[in-house]
């Protein structure tokens, strides 16, 4: 029992802390114990240690650790990518020599595929251009999505890249680049997850989830067969055991745990990897489910936080919207907007926030027509980038798919965009 307890406690602890570290800041988990633990780990404990260090070393230790932490969290480096690769490869090195002889031909075939796929998709996720926006790709990225006048407004420039920001793009502070349809920067692939590599990232999650579940279940079956070969009345779960075995005294809960421990210790390496796979499987499937939910909603991790910020604004009051021209007759400002995009729909509304809580007064400066109406719930707001689950999937897996025919001309006026780019560079210099 000691072996089981130690392995399970370590794996569960690592899995839980990983979940808290990466998801504690999500808007959906605000005011929850997960959010509290995240603040405790990343804010309160560091502040307490900082106070102690100031007293003992005048802050020298903290300064050194801060520089190291900033490098690990805010600079692009392959440390976590290498760790993830080693986690896969070393785990398989410990698991396969014991488990492989027990596999049937079918399991060997599908097991080989399950083992190789995560490496393939890890490579594609890490080394595919996520959709970096520069002078060469700017026109293409501007034509990818229209502005929705809710989360993304035309005319916003990136002060670092000195380019007009396409809709759904974001500047990554780690990669130091703007990325089209930016989802998030993933330290496990040492790359951003963007328009061009999100499909490989989702497939990486799917293949890793299948590998951990498949390998964990097969390892569990091997351990069960080993124990039952000597103790045939033993089962994986105590309530599956026959009543006769309990009544005869052949098995009780303590003995059931002892036999579990004996089965693991007869192949500690494979048993440990099996437990690791089974205990981390829910985390990986949860990550996959979260990203598929984002695809279903037609949004990204970055945009989901923006939507939650809008909800917070609505709770305070002062959020208004009005419709765009219903016949699509709005005249676009081609200095800051593309003339056309590949997206099948255009913005149907504009949403703004006012400081005084009253409808905007300078309506003539804002696009749209009709009266302003107050908005209190996100479900009353149209998400321009949600065109149905299957089309959202097409957008993810075929990032340059043309949902409508091009106009046969450049989506932007190169002369006007060139002038705007020049203004941005003069402002930043």
C-alpha positions as CSV (number, residue, x, y, z in Angstrom):
1,X,0.0,0.0,0.0
2,X,2.9,2.4,0.7
3,X,4.0,2.2,-3.0
4,X,0.6,2.9,-4.3
5,X,0.0,5.8,-1.9
6,X,3.3,7.5,-2.7
7,X,3.0,7.2,-6.5
8,X,-0.6,8.2,-6.5
9,X,-0.1,11.2,-4.1
10,X,2.9,12.5,-6.2
11,X,1.1,12.2,-9.5
12,X,-2.2,13.7,-8.2
13,X,-0.3,16.5,-6.6
14,X,1.6,17.4,-9.8
15,X,-1.6,17.1,-11.9
16,X,-3.6,19.3,-9.6
17,X,-0.9,22.0,-9.3
18,X,-0.5,22.0,-13.1
19,X,-4.2,22.6,-13.5
20,X,-4.2,25.4,-10.9
21,X,-1.1,27.0,-12.5
22,X,-2.5,27.1,-16.0
23,X,-6.2,27.5,-15.4
24,X,-6.5,29.5,-12.2
25,X,-6.7,32.8,-14.1
26,X,-9.5,31.8,-16.4
27,X,-12.5,34.1,-16.0
28,X,-14.8,31.0,-15.7
29,X,-13.0,30.1,-12.4
30,X,-13.1,33.5,-10.8
31,X,-14.3,33.5,-7.1
32,X,-13.6,29.7,-6.9
33,X,-11.2,27.7,-4.7
34,X,-9.0,27.1,-7.8
35,X,-8.7,30.9,-8.3
36,X,-7.9,31.3,-4.6
37,X,-5.2,28.7,-4.8
38,X,-3.8,30.4,-7.9
39,X,-3.5,33.7,-6.1
40,X,-2.1,32.0,-3.0
41,X,0.6,30.3,-5.0
42,X,1.5,33.1,-7.4
43,X,0.8,36.2,-5.4
44,X,0.5,35.7,-1.6
45,X,3.3,33.2,-1.1
46,X,5.8,35.0,-3.3
47,X,5.0,38.3,-1.4
48,X,5.5,36.5,1.9
49,X,8.8,35.0,0.8
50,X,9.8,38.4,-0.6
51,X,9.3,40.0,2.8
52,X,11.4,37.3,4.5
53,X,14.2,37.7,1.9
54,X,14.3,41.5,2.3
55,X,14.9,40.9,6.0
56,X,17.5,38.2,5.6
57,X,19.5,39.0,2.4
58,X,18.3,42.5,1.6
59,X,16.5,41.1,-1.4
60,X,19.4,39.6,-3.3
61,X,18.0,36.1,-3.4
62,X,14.7,37.3,-4.6
63,X,16.3,39.4,-7.4
64,X,18.1,36.3,-8.7
65,X,15.0,34.1,-8.5
66,X,13.0,36.9,-10.2
67,X,15.4,37.0,-13.1
68,X,15.3,33.3,-13.4
69,X,11.5,33.2,-13.2
70,X,11.1,36.0,-15.8
71,X,13.3,34.0,-18.2
72,X,11.4,30.8,-17.6
73,X,7.9,32.4,-17.9
74,X,8.4,35.4,-20.3
75,X,11.2,34.4,-22.6
76,X,11.0,31.8,-25.4
77,X,13.0,28.7,-24.5
78,X,12.6,25.0,-25.0
79,X,12.9,23.9,-21.4
80,X,9.2,22.7,-20.9
81,X,9.1,21.4,-24.5
82,X,12.1,19.2,-23.7
83,X,10.5,18.1,-20.4
84,X,7.3,17.1,-22.2
85,X,9.3,15.1,-24.8
86,X,11.3,13.4,-22.0
87,X,8.0,12.6,-20.1
88,X,6.7,10.8,-23.2
89,X,9.9,9.0,-24.2
90,X,11.2,8.0,-20.7
91,X,7.7,6.8,-19.7
92,X,7.5,4.6,-22.8
93,X,11.1,3.4,-22.2
94,X,10.0,2.2,-18.7
95,X,6.6,0.9,-19.8
96,X,7.1,-0.9,-23.1
97,X,9.8,-3.6,-22.2
98,X,7.4,-5.1,-19.6
99,X,4.1,-4.5,-21.3
100,X,4.9,-5.1,-25.0
101,X,5.3,-9.0,-24.7
102,X,1.7,-9.1,-23.3
103,X,0.1,-7.2,-26.2
104,X,-1.8,-9.0,-28.9
105,X,-1.0,-8.2,-32.6
106,X,-3.9,-5.8,-32.7
107,X,-2.8,-3.9,-29.7
108,X,0.8,-3.8,-31.0
109,X,-0.5,-2.3,-34.3
110,X,-2.7,0.4,-32.7
111,X,-0.3,0.9,-29.9
112,X,2.5,1.8,-32.3
113,X,0.2,4.4,-33.9
114,X,-0.8,5.8,-30.5
115,X,2.9,6.1,-29.5
116,X,4.0,7.8,-32.7
117,X,1.2,10.3,-33.2
118,X,2.0,12.6,-30.2
119,X,5.6,13.0,-31.4
120,X,4.4,13.9,-34.9
121,X,1.8,16.5,-33.7
122,X,4.2,17.8,-31.1
123,X,6.7,18.5,-33.9
124,X,4.0,20.2,-36.1
125,X,2.7,22.2,-33.2
126,X,6.1,23.4,-32.1
127,X,7.7,24.2,-35.5
128,X,4.8,25.3,-37.6
129,X,4.5,29.1,-38.1
130,X,1.4,29.9,-35.9
131,X,0.5,32.8,-38.2
132,X,3.1,35.5,-37.5
133,X,2.1,38.9,-38.9
134,X,4.8,40.9,-40.6
135,X,5.1,43.0,-43.7
136,X,4.9,40.0,-46.0
137,X,1.9,38.4,-44.4
138,X,0.0,41.5,-43.3
139,X,-2.3,41.7,-46.3
140,X,-3.2,38.0,-46.1
141,X,-4.0,38.3,-42.4
142,X,-6.1,41.4,-42.8
143,X,-8.3,39.5,-45.2
144,X,-8.7,36.5,-42.8
145,X,-11.5,38.0,-40.6
146,X,-13.6,41.2,-40.6
147,X,-13.7,43.4,-37.5
148,X,-16.6,42.7,-35.3
149,X,-16.7,46.2,-33.7
150,X,-17.1,44.5,-30.3
151,X,-13.8,42.7,-29.4
152,X,-11.8,44.1,-32.3
153,X,-12.1,47.5,-33.9
154,X,-10.3,48.8,-37.0
155,X,-7.5,51.3,-36.7
156,X,-5.7,49.7,-33.7
157,X,-2.0,49.4,-34.2
158,X,0.6,47.2,-32.5
159,X,3.2,49.6,-30.9
160,X,5.9,46.9,-31.1
161,X,5.4,45.5,-34.6
162,X,4.2,48.9,-36.0
163,X,1.4,47.3,-38.0
164,X,-2.3,47.7,-38.0
165,X,-3.7,44.8,-36.0
166,X,-5.9,42.4,-38.0
167,X,-9.1,41.2,-36.4
168,X,-8.6,38.3,-33.8
169,X,-4.8,38.9,-33.7
170,X,-2.7,39.6,-30.6
171,X,0.8,40.5,-29.8
172,X,2.6,37.7,-27.9
173,X,4.9,39.2,-25.2
174,X,6.9,35.9,-25.2
175,X,7.4,35.4,-28.9
176,X,7.6,39.2,-29.4
177,X,5.4,39.0,-32.5
178,X,1.8,39.5,-33.5
179,X,0.0,36.2,-34.3
180,X,-3.2,35.8,-36.3
181,X,-6.2,34.3,-34.4
182,X,-4.0,34.1,-31.3
183,X,-5.3,31.6,-28.8
184,X,-2.5,31.5,-26.2
185,X,1.2,30.9,-25.9
186,X,1.9,27.3,-24.9
187,X,5.1,26.6,-23.0
188,X,4.7,22.8,-23.7
189,X,5.3,23.4,-27.4
190,X,7.5,26.6,-27.0
191,X,5.2,28.3,-29.5
192,X,2.1,30.3,-29.8
193,X,-1.2,28.5,-30.7
194,X,-2.5,30.5,-33.6
195,X,-4.5,30.3,-36.9
196,X,-1.9,28.1,-38.7
197,X,-1.1,25.5,-36.0
198,X,-4.2,25.3,-33.8
199,X,-5.2,22.1,-35.7
200,X,-1.9,20.4,-34.8
201,X,-2.3,21.5,-31.2
202,X,-5.8,20.0,-31.0
203,X,-4.5,16.8,-32.6
204,X,-1.6,16.8,-30.1
205,X,-4.1,17.0,-27.2
206,X,-6.3,14.3,-28.8
207,X,-3.3,11.9,-29.5
208,X,-1.8,12.4,-26.0
209,X,-5.2,11.8,-24.4
210,X,-5.7,8.6,-26.4
211,X,-2.2,7.5,-25.6
212,X,-2.5,8.0,-21.8
213,X,-5.9,6.4,-21.7
214,X,-5.0,3.4,-24.0
215,X,-1.6,2.8,-22.2
216,X,-3.2,3.2,-18.8
217,X,-6.0,0.7,-19.5
218,X,-3.7,-1.9,-21.1
219,X,-1.2,-1.6,-18.2
220,X,-4.1,-2.0,-15.7
221,X,-5.2,-5.2,-17.5
222,X,-1.7,-6.6,-17.4
223,X,-1.4,-6.0,-13.7
224,X,-4.9,-7.5,-13.2
225,X,-3.9,-10.7,-15.1
226,X,-0.7,-11.0,-13.1
227,X,-2.5,-10.8,-9.8
228,X,-5.4,-13.1,-10.8
229,X,-2.9,-15.7,-12.1
230,X,-2.0,-16.3,-8.4
231,X,-5.1,-15.0,-6.6
232,X,-8.0,-15.7,-9.0
233,X,-10.7,-14.3,-6.6
234,X,-9.1,-10.8,-6.8
235,X,-10.7,-8.1,-9.0
236,X,-9.8,-4.5,-10.0
237,X,-12.5,-3.1,-7.7
238,X,-13.4,-4.6,-4.4
239,X,-17.2,-4.6,-5.0
240,X,-16.7,-6.8,-8.1
241,X,-15.3,-9.6,-6.0
242,X,-17.6,-12.5,-5.4
243,X,-19.5,-12.5,-2.1
244,X,-18.2,-16.0,-1.3
245,X,-14.6,-14.8,-1.3
246,X,-15.5,-12.1,1.3
247,X,-17.6,-14.5,3.4
248,X,-14.8,-17.2,3.4
249,X,-12.3,-14.6,4.6
250,X,-10.1,-15.1,1.5
251,X,-10.3,-11.3,0.8
252,X,-11.0,-8.2,2.8
253,X,-10.4,-4.5,1.9
254,X,-6.9,-4.5,3.5
255,X,-5.9,-7.7,1.7
256,X,-7.3,-6.3,-1.6
257,X,-5.0,-3.3,-1.2
258,X,-2.0,-5.5,-0.3
259,X,-2.5,-7.5,-3.5
260,X,-2.8,-4.2,-5.5
261,X,0.6,-3.2,-4.1
262,X,2.1,-6.6,-4.8
263,X,1.0,-6.4,-8.4
264,X,2.5,-3.0,-8.8
265,X,5.8,-3.9,-7.1
266,X,6.2,-7.0,-9.4
267,X,6.7,-4.5,-12.2
268,X,7.4,-1.1,-10.5
269,X,8.4,0.8,-13.6
270,X,5.4,-0.2,-15.7
271,X,3.1,0.1,-12.7
272,X,4.3,3.6,-12.0
273,X,3.8,4.7,-15.6
274,X,0.4,3.1,-15.7
275,X,-0.7,5.1,-12.6
276,X,0.8,8.2,-14.1
277,X,-1.1,7.7,-17.3
278,X,-4.4,7.0,-15.6
279,X,-4.2,9.9,-13.2
280,X,-3.1,12.4,-15.8
281,X,-5.7,11.2,-18.4
282,X,-8.5,13.4,-17.0
283,X,-6.3,16.5,-17.2
284,X,-5.4,15.9,-20.8
285,X,-9.0,15.0,-21.8
286,X,-10.2,18.1,-19.9
287,X,-7.8,20.3,-21.9
288,X,-9.0,18.7,-25.1
289,X,-12.6,19.2,-24.1
290,X,-12.0,22.9,-23.2
291,X,-10.4,23.6,-26.6
292,X,-13.2,21.8,-28.5
293,X,-15.7,23.9,-26.5
294,X,-13.9,27.0,-27.7
295,X,-14.1,25.8,-31.3
296,X,-17.8,25.1,-30.8
297,X,-18.3,28.7,-29.5
298,X,-16.3,30.2,-32.3
299,X,-13.8,31.8,-29.9
300,X,-10.3,31.5,-28.5
301,X,-8.7,31.5,-25.1
302,X,-7.7,35.2,-25.6
303,X,-11.2,36.1,-26.8
304,X,-13.0,34.2,-24.0
305,X,-11.2,36.5,-21.5
306,X,-12.3,39.5,-23.5
307,X,-15.9,38.3,-23.4
308,X,-15.7,37.9,-19.7
309,X,-14.4,41.4,-19.4
310,X,-17.4,42.6,-21.3
311,X,-19.7,40.7,-18.9
312,X,-18.0,42.4,-16.0
313,X,-18.7,45.8,-17.7
314,X,-22.3,44.8,-18.3
315,X,-22.7,44.0,-14.6
316,X,-21.6,47.5,-13.8
317,X,-23.8,49.1,-16.5
318,X,-22.9,51.4,-19.3
319,X,-22.6,48.9,-22.2
320,X,-24.6,49.8,-25.3
321,X,-25.0,48.5,-28.8
322,X,-26.7,49.4,-32.0
323,X,-27.0,47.6,-35.4
324,X,-24.9,48.1,-38.4
325,X,-26.5,48.8,-41.8
326,X,-28.7,45.8,-42.5
327,X,-28.1,45.8,-46.2
328,X,-24.3,45.8,-45.9
329,X,-24.1,49.3,-47.3
330,X,-21.6,50.5,-44.7
331,X,-18.7,52.3,-46.3
332,X,-15.5,50.9,-45.0
333,X,-12.5,53.1,-44.2
334,X,-10.0,51.4,-46.4
335,X,-7.1,53.1,-44.6
336,X,-7.7,50.8,-41.6
337,X,-10.1,48.0,-42.9
338,X,-9.9,45.4,-45.6
339,X,-12.2,45.9,-48.5
340,X,-13.3,42.2,-48.3
341,X,-12.4,39.1,-46.3
342,X,-12.8,35.4,-46.8
343,X,-15.4,35.3,-43.9
344,X,-19.0,34.6,-44.9
345,X,-20.6,37.3,-42.7
346,X,-19.9,40.9,-41.7
347,X,-20.4,42.8,-38.5
348,X,-24.0,43.2,-37.5
349,X,-23.6,45.4,-34.5
350,X,-21.2,47.8,-32.7
351,X,-20.8,47.6,-28.9
352,X,-19.3,50.3,-26.7
353,X,-18.9,51.2,-23.1
354,X,-19.5,54.7,-21.7
355,X,-18.0,56.2,-18.5
356,X,-21.2,57.9,-17.3
357,X,-23.4,54.9,-18.0
358,X,-25.5,56.8,-20.5
359,X,-25.8,56.1,-24.3
360,X,-23.0,57.6,-26.4
361,X,-23.5,61.2,-27.3
362,X,-21.2,61.6,-30.3
363,X,-23.1,59.0,-32.3
364,X,-22.1,60.5,-35.6
365,X,-18.5,59.5,-35.0
366,X,-19.4,55.8,-34.5
367,X,-20.6,53.4,-37.2
368,X,-24.1,51.9,-37.1
369,X,-27.6,53.2,-37.3
370,X,-30.6,53.5,-35.1
371,X,-30.9,54.0,-31.4
372,X,-28.5,52.7,-28.8
373,X,-29.8,50.0,-26.5
374,X,-28.3,48.8,-23.1
375,X,-26.8,45.3,-23.0
376,X,-26.8,43.3,-19.8
377,X,-26.1,39.7,-20.9
378,X,-23.5,38.1,-23.2
379,X,-26.1,35.8,-24.8
380,X,-27.8,38.9,-26.2
381,X,-24.6,39.7,-28.2
382,X,-23.9,38.2,-31.6
383,X,-20.5,36.6,-31.9
384,X,-19.4,37.3,-35.5
385,X,-16.8,34.5,-35.5
386,X,-19.3,31.7,-34.5
387,X,-20.7,30.4,-37.8
388,X,-21.7,26.9,-36.5
389,X,-19.6,24.1,-35.1
390,X,-18.8,22.4,-38.4
391,X,-17.8,25.6,-40.2
392,X,-15.8,26.6,-37.1
393,X,-13.9,23.2,-37.4
394,X,-13.3,23.9,-41.1
395,X,-11.8,27.3,-40.1
396,X,-9.5,25.6,-37.6
397,X,-8.4,22.7,-39.8
398,X,-8.3,24.6,-43.1
399,X,-7.1,28.0,-42.0
400,X,-7.1,29.5,-45.5
401,X,-10.5,28.1,-46.6
402,X,-12.4,30.7,-48.6
403,X,-15.9,30.8,-47.2
404,X,-16.9,33.1,-50.0
405,X,-15.3,34.0,-53.3
406,X,-12.7,36.7,-53.5
407,X,-13.4,39.9,-55.2
408,X,-10.6,39.4,-57.7
409,X,-8.7,42.3,-56.2
410,X,-6.5,43.0,-53.2
411,X,-8.4,43.1,-50.0
412,X,-6.5,46.3,-48.9
413,X,-5.4,49.4,-50.6
414,X,-1.6,49.0,-50.5
415,X,-1.0,52.8,-50.9
416,X,-3.4,53.7,-48.0
417,X,-2.0,50.9,-45.8
418,X,1.6,52.0,-46.7
419,X,0.8,55.5,-45.5
420,X,-0.8,54.2,-42.3
421,X,2.3,52.0,-41.7
422,X,4.6,54.9,-42.2
423,X,2.6,57.0,-39.6
424,X,2.9,54.1,-37.1
425,X,6.7,53.9,-37.6
426,X,7.1,57.7,-37.2
427,X,5.0,57.6,-34.0
428,X,7.1,54.8,-32.5
429,X,10.5,56.4,-33.4
